[in-house]
Amino acid sequence: MSNEMRSAVVSYCNLGVGNELAGKMNLHSPLHPRLKKVYNYLKKQFVEVIIVDHDLLSTETHRERFLQYLPTANLRDRVRNQWSKQKYSGEELYRIFVEEYEEWNAKEKKIGEKKGAKA
């Protein structure tokens, strides 16, 4: 893919501009169909290119920076603890990251629903 094509894709999909971690963007469900299609494509590409090919999680420094994308210190500690149990591949580390986040997110949604029902 040429630089112009990549630039066009990024421009088309642009949701915000800023520094790394600046104003972590939260996308809420349901996503717009265009965003959902792009998200599903990029999620797969992220694992293949960034996690596997570039081996993003191969160093402690990169793992620690990646953990900063999680919303709470407690969740970061849980993922860090899981990662330390044995030697994992980058893909396995990412799987643990996603599973822990999804579990946390499901619990947060239930808490929010209970609070909403009481109000």
C-alpha positions in Angstrom: 0.0 0.0 0.0 1.5 3.4 -1.0 1.9 6.2 1.5 -0.9 8.1 -0.2 -3.3 5.2 0.2 -2.3 4.7 3.9 -2.8 8.4 4.5 -6.3 8.3 2.8 -7.3 5.3 5.0 -6.2 7.0 8.2 -7.9 10.3 7.2 -11.1 8.4 6.4 -11.0 6.6 9.8 -9.7 9.6 11.8 -11.6 9.9 15.1 -9.3 12.2 16.9 -5.8 13.7 17.1 -3.4 13.9 19.9 -0.5 12.5 21.7 -0.1 8.9 22.7 -2.5 8.3 25.7 -3.7 11.9 25.6 -7.4 11.8 26.3 -7.8 8.1 25.8 -10.8 7.8 23.5 -13.7 5.7 24.5 -15.9 4.3 21.7 -19.3 3.3 22.9 -21.5 0.6 21.5 -23.2 0.3 19.2 -20.5 1.6 16.8 -21.4 3.2 13.6 -21.3 0.5 10.9 -18.3 2.1 9.2 -16.4 2.3 12.4 -17.3 -1.3 13.3 -16.0 -2.6 10.0 -12.8 -0.6 10.3 -12.4 -1.7 13.9 -12.7 -5.4 13.1 -10.3 -5.1 10.3 -7.7 -3.1 12.3 -8.0 -5.4 15.3 -6.9 -8.4 13.3 -4.2 -6.4 11.6 -3.0 -5.0 14.9 -2.4 -8.5 16.2 -0.7 -9.7 13.0 1.5 -6.7 12.4 2.2 -5.0 15.7 1.9 -7.8 18.2 3.4 -10.6 16.1 5.5 -9.2 13.3 6.9 -6.2 15.3 6.9 -8.2 18.6 5.6 -5.2 20.5 5.4 -7.0 23.9 8.9 -8.5 23.8 10.5 -6.0 26.1 9.5 -5.0 29.6 9.5 -1.3 28.7 7.0 -1.9 25.9 4.8 -4.1 28.1 4.7 -1.4 30.8 3.8 1.3 28.3 1.1 -1.0 26.8 -0.4 -1.5 30.2 -1.0 2.2 30.5 -3.9 1.8 28.1 -5.9 0.0 30.7 -8.2 2.2 32.7 -7.3 1.4 36.3 -4.2 0.6 38.3 -5.8 -2.4 39.7 -6.5 -3.9 36.3 -2.9 -3.1 35.2 -1.7 -5.0 38.2 -3.9 -8.0 37.4 -2.6 -8.2 33.9 1.0 -7.7 35.0 0.6 -10.5 37.5 -0.8 -12.8 34.9 2.0 -12.0 32.5 4.6 -12.8 35.2 3.4 -16.4 35.8 5.4 -17.8 32.9 7.2 -16.9 29.7 4.5 -16.1 27.1 4.7 -15.1 23.4 3.6 -11.7 22.5 0.3 -13.1 21.1 -0.4 -14.8 24.4 0.4 -11.7 26.4 -2.0 -9.7 24.2 -4.7 -12.4 24.6 -4.3 -12.2 28.4 -4.5 -8.3 28.2 -7.7 -8.5 26.2 -9.3 -11.2 28.3 -8.6 -9.4 31.5 -9.9 -6.1 30.1 -13.1 -7.7 28.8 -13.7 -9.4 32.1 -13.2 -6.0 33.9 -15.4 -4.2 31.4 -18.3 -6.7 31.8 -18.2 -6.2 35.6 -18.2 -2.4 35.2 -21.2 -2.6 32.9 -23.1 -4.7 35.5 -22.2 -2.2 38.2 -23.4 0.6 36.0 -26.7 -1.2 35.2 -27.3 -1.8 38.9 -26.7 1.9 39.7 -29.0 2.9 36.9 -31.7 0.6 38.1 -31.6 2.2 41.6 -31.8 5.7 40.4 
